[in-house]
Amino acid sequence: MTAYDEETNSITVVHRDGSEEKYQAKKVIDASGYGRVLPRLLDLNSCSSLTLRDAIFCRVENDIRPGDGTDGYIYVYIVGDNDAWIWNIPLSSTETSVGIVCTDEYYESFDMSPEEFWDHITKTNSHAKKRYTNARKINEVGFIGGYSSNVKRMFGKNFVMVGNATEFLDPVFSSGVTLALESGAKVADLTIKELRGEEVNWQVDYQDYMMIGVDVFREYVEAWYDGRLQGILFFKTPSEEKIQRKIVSVLSGYVWDEKNMVSPINPKEPHPSQA
């Protein structure tokens, strides 16, 4: 897709063979993810309020997994004094996705290529070193700099954006998956109503609704990086177990649950990171 006319609601597509076609649409839904087609074409990109961070990642095979029945779990390793964190996501019985997330300033301080940096961190972190000592990379090390993104608006007269085409916060809690699924389902329902001739308030029913979830996740992301959240999740006391369970519930996707005492959208209780 190379062009979009918002007034006529027509899109221009260039095929692989170079041929060009135009289509007239009833509704244009941008689910292009990190490609962010409409934000790019309509100048809707906006700077994120989050700190500039980078992700350096690749897939490996034959890592040494835990033998306690959690071999299929996603593990997170903290690097240094919360300088970075490593994701460890099993993709199959033999393949694992391994990524390092850190501030751009931290990455640049090493003056290394992405592959050199990935090797250095995985070999110097005690947990990663043990797990990947016999592992072999099966693709090139990837790099995404300043991955957090935002948009000026999520919808227009004849279009709407879903998932990462709108706002992407951070990979730490896989919030992108929750927000993508919820936004896709919400837009599908609202689009059906609109095409049936029913009135839809896209600002209230979609954008305002989605921003509740985005803002909840944003607060937890910020609490993760400033260290407050680790204090609850990793160094809990028996009295904090109930709070931890509620936090896990929120991070599992229940970000629109106003009855959850640790949801930032509940004004009656302090944010868990301030407990």
C-alpha positions as CSV (number, residue, x, y, z in Angstrom):
1,M,0.0,0.0,0.0
2,T,1.6,3.3,-1.1
3,A,-1.2,5.8,-0.8
4,Y,-4.4,6.5,1.0
5,D,-7.0,9.2,0.3
6,E,-9.0,9.8,3.5
7,E,-11.7,11.8,1.8
8,T,-12.5,9.3,-1.0
9,N,-11.5,6.3,1.2
10,S,-9.4,4.8,-1.6
11,I,-6.1,3.0,-1.3
12,T,-3.3,2.6,-3.9
13,V,-1.4,-0.7,-3.9
14,V,1.7,-1.6,-5.9
15,H,2.2,-5.3,-6.5
16,R,5.5,-7.1,-6.6
17,D,5.6,-7.0,-10.4
18,G,5.4,-3.2,-10.2
19,S,1.8,-2.9,-11.4
20,E,-0.5,-0.5,-9.5
21,E,-4.1,-0.8,-8.5
22,K,-6.6,1.4,-6.6
23,Y,-9.4,0.1,-4.4
24,Q,-12.5,1.8,-3.0
25,A,-13.2,0.7,0.5
26,K,-16.1,0.9,2.9
27,K,-13.7,0.9,5.9
28,V,-9.9,0.8,6.0
29,I,-8.5,-1.1,9.0
30,D,-4.7,-0.9,9.4
31,A,-3.4,-4.0,11.1
32,S,0.1,-3.6,9.6
33,G,1.8,-3.9,13.0
34,Y,5.3,-2.4,13.2
35,G,5.0,-1.5,9.5
36,R,2.6,1.2,10.6
37,V,1.3,1.9,7.1
38,L,-1.4,4.6,7.8
39,P,0.6,6.4,10.5
40,R,3.4,6.7,8.0
41,L,1.2,7.8,5.0
42,L,-0.9,10.2,7.0
43,D,1.8,11.6,9.3
44,L,0.2,10.2,12.4
45,N,3.3,9.0,14.2
46,S,4.0,10.6,17.6
47,C,6.8,10.4,20.0
48,S,6.4,8.0,22.9
49,S,6.7,9.2,26.4
50,L,8.8,6.2,27.4
51,T,12.6,6.2,27.6
52,L,14.4,5.3,24.3
53,R,15.2,1.6,24.5
54,D,16.7,-1.0,22.1
55,A,16.0,-4.7,21.6
56,I,18.8,-7.0,20.4
57,F,17.6,-10.5,19.7
58,C,18.0,-13.8,17.8
59,R,16.9,-17.5,18.0
60,V,19.0,-20.3,19.2
61,E,18.8,-24.1,19.5
62,N,19.9,-26.6,22.1
63,D,19.8,-24.4,25.1
64,I,19.9,-26.0,28.5
65,R,16.5,-25.7,30.0
66,P,15.3,-26.2,33.6
67,G,14.5,-29.7,34.5
68,D,11.8,-29.0,37.0
69,G,8.9,-28.9,34.6
70,T,9.2,-25.2,33.8
71,D,11.2,-25.8,30.6
72,G,8.4,-24.4,28.5
73,Y,8.0,-21.2,30.6
74,I,9.2,-17.8,29.6
75,Y,12.1,-16.7,31.8
76,V,13.4,-13.2,32.4
77,Y,17.0,-12.5,33.6
78,I,18.0,-9.2,35.1
79,V,21.4,-7.8,34.0
80,G,23.5,-5.9,36.5
81,D,21.7,-3.4,38.6
82,N,18.6,-3.4,36.5
83,D,20.8,-2.2,33.5
84,A,19.0,-4.5,31.1
85,W,16.9,-7.7,31.0
86,I,16.9,-10.8,28.9
87,W,13.9,-12.6,27.6
88,N,14.0,-16.3,27.1
89,I,11.0,-17.6,25.1
90,P,10.8,-21.3,24.1
91,L,9.4,-21.5,20.6
92,S,9.7,-25.3,20.3
93,S,11.3,-28.2,22.1
94,T,14.7,-27.2,20.7
95,E,14.4,-23.5,19.7
96,T,14.4,-20.4,21.9
97,S,14.0,-16.7,21.3
98,V,16.6,-14.8,23.3
99,G,16.5,-11.0,23.4
100,I,18.2,-8.2,25.4
101,V,16.4,-5.0,26.2
102,C,18.2,-1.9,27.5
103,T,18.4,1.8,27.1
104,D,20.0,3.1,24.0
105,E,22.6,4.8,26.2
106,Y,23.6,1.5,27.8
107,Y,23.9,-0.2,24.5
108,E,26.0,2.6,22.9
109,S,28.3,2.6,26.0
110,F,29.7,-0.8,24.8
111,D,30.6,0.4,21.3
112,M,29.8,-3.1,20.0
113,S,27.9,-4.5,17.0
114,P,24.5,-6.0,17.9
115,E,26.0,-9.5,17.6
116,E,29.0,-8.6,19.8
117,F,26.7,-7.1,22.4
118,W,24.3,-10.1,22.4
119,D,27.3,-12.4,22.8
120,H,28.8,-10.3,25.6
121,I,25.6,-10.1,27.7
122,T,24.6,-13.7,27.3
123,K,28.1,-14.8,28.3
124,T,28.6,-12.5,31.3
125,N,25.1,-12.9,32.9
126,S,25.4,-16.0,35.1
127,H,21.9,-17.3,34.3
128,A,22.2,-16.8,30.5
129,K,25.7,-18.2,30.5
130,K,24.5,-21.5,32.1
131,R,21.5,-21.8,29.8
132,Y,23.2,-21.0,26.5
133,T,26.7,-22.4,27.0
134,N,26.1,-25.1,24.3
135,A,23.5,-23.2,22.3
136,R,23.9,-22.2,18.6
137,K,22.4,-19.2,16.8
138,I,20.1,-20.2,14.0
139,N,19.6,-16.7,12.5
140,E,21.3,-13.3,12.5
141,V,21.1,-11.1,15.5
142,G,18.4,-8.5,15.0
143,F,18.3,-4.9,16.3
144,I,15.3,-2.6,16.8
145,G,16.2,0.8,18.2
146,G,13.7,3.0,19.9
147,Y,10.9,0.5,19.5
148,S,8.3,2.4,21.5
149,S,5.8,4.2,19.3
150,N,2.6,6.2,19.5
151,V,0.1,7.9,17.2
152,K,-1.7,11.2,17.2
153,R,-5.1,9.5,16.8
154,M,-6.3,5.9,16.3
155,F,-9.0,6.5,13.9
156,G,-10.3,8.9,11.2
157,K,-13.5,9.4,9.1
158,N,-13.2,6.2,7.2
159,F,-10.2,4.4,8.8
160,V,-9.1,2.8,12.1
161,M,-5.8,1.3,13.3
162,V,-5.4,-1.7,15.5
163,G,-2.5,-3.4,17.4
164,N,1.0,-2.1,17.0
165,A,-0.1,0.2,14.2
166,T,-1.4,2.4,17.0
167,E,0.9,2.3,20.1
168,F,3.6,-0.1,21.1
169,L,4.9,0.2,24.6
170,D,7.5,-2.4,25.5
171,P,8.0,-6.2,25.2
172,V,8.4,-6.8,28.9
173,F,4.9,-7.9,29.6
174,S,3.9,-8.8,26.1
175,S,1.4,-6.0,26.3
176,G,1.4,-5.7,22.5
177,V,-0.3,-9.1,22.2
178,T,-3.1,-8.2,24.7
179,L,-3.7,-4.8,23.1
180,A,-3.6,-6.2,19.6
181,L,-6.2,-8.8,20.3
182,E,-8.4,-6.5,22.2
183,S,-8.2,-3.7,19.7
184,G,-8.9,-6.1,16.8
185,A,-11.9,-7.6,18.5
186,K,-13.3,-4.2,19.5
187,V,-12.8,-2.7,16.0
188,A,-14.5,-5.8,14.4
189,D,-17.6,-5.3,16.6
190,L,-17.7,-1.6,16.0
191,T,-17.2,-1.8,12.2
192,I,-20.0,-4.4,11.9
193,K,-22.3,-2.0,13.8
194,E,-21.3,0.9,11.6
195,L,-21.8,-1.0,8.3
196,R,-25.2,-1.9,9.6
197,G,-26.0,1.8,9.8
198,E,-25.8,2.0,13.6
199,E,-24.2,5.0,15.2
200,V,-20.6,4.4,16.6
201,N,-18.7,6.9,18.7
202,W,-15.1,5.9,17.7
203,Q,-13.6,8.3,20.2
204,V,-15.4,6.9,23.3
205,D,-16.1,3.4,22.2
206,Y,-12.7,2.7,20.8
207,Q,-9.8,5.2,21.4
208,D,-10.8,6.1,25.0
209,Y,-11.5,2.5,25.8
210,M,-8.1,1.3,24.4
211,M,-6.2,4.1,26.1
212,I,-7.4,2.7,29.5
213,G,-5.5,-0.5,28.8
214,V,-2.5,1.3,27.3
215,D,-2.2,3.6,30.3
216,V,-2.4,0.7,32.8
217,F,0.4,-1.2,31.0
218,R,2.4,2.0,30.7
219,E,2.4,2.5,34.5
220,Y,3.6,-1.1,35.0
221,V,6.3,-0.7,32.4
222,E,7.6,2.4,34.1
223,A,7.5,0.6,37.5
224,W,9.4,-2.3,36.0
225,Y,12.3,-0.1,34.7
226,D,12.7,2.0,37.8
227,G,12.9,-1.1,39.9
228,R,9.7,-0.8,42.0
229,L,7.9,-3.7,40.5
230,Q,10.8,-6.2,40.9
231,G,10.7,-5.5,44.6
232,I,7.2,-6.9,44.7
233,L,7.5,-9.7,42.2
234,F,11.0,-11.1,43.1
235,F,11.3,-10.3,46.8
236,K,7.9,-10.9,48.1
237,T,6.9,-11.5,51.7
238,P,3.9,-13.7,52.6
239,S,1.8,-10.6,53.2
240,E,2.5,-9.5,49.6
241,E,1.3,-12.7,47.9
242,K,-2.2,-11.5,47.5
243,I,-0.9,-8.3,45.9
244,Q,1.4,-10.3,43.6
245,R,-1.5,-12.5,42.4
246,K,-3.5,-9.4,41.5
247,I,-0.5,-7.8,39.7
248,V,-0.1,-11.0,37.7
249,S,-3.8,-10.9,36.9
250,V,-3.4,-7.4,35.5
251,L,-0.3,-8.3,33.5
252,S,-2.1,-11.4,32.1
253,G,-4.4,-9.0,30.3
254,Y,-7.1,-8.0,32.8
255,V,-6.1,-4.3,32.4
256,W,-9.7,-3.1,32.1
257,D,-10.8,-4.7,35.4
258,E,-11.7,-1.7,37.6
259,K,-12.4,-4.0,40.5
260,N,-8.8,-5.1,40.8
261,M,-7.3,-3.2,43.7
262,V,-3.9,-2.9,42.1
263,S,-5.1,-1.6,38.7
264,P,-4.0,2.0,38.2
265,I,-7.5,2.8,36.9
266,N,-8.9,2.1,40.4
267,P,-8.6,5.6,42.2
268,K,-9.4,4.1,45.6
269,E,-6.1,2.2,46.0
270,P,-2.5,3.3,45.6
271,H,-0.5,1.9,42.7
272,P,1.2,-1.4,43.7
273,S,4.7,0.0,43.0
274,Q,4.0,2.6,45.7
275,A,3.1,0.1,48.3
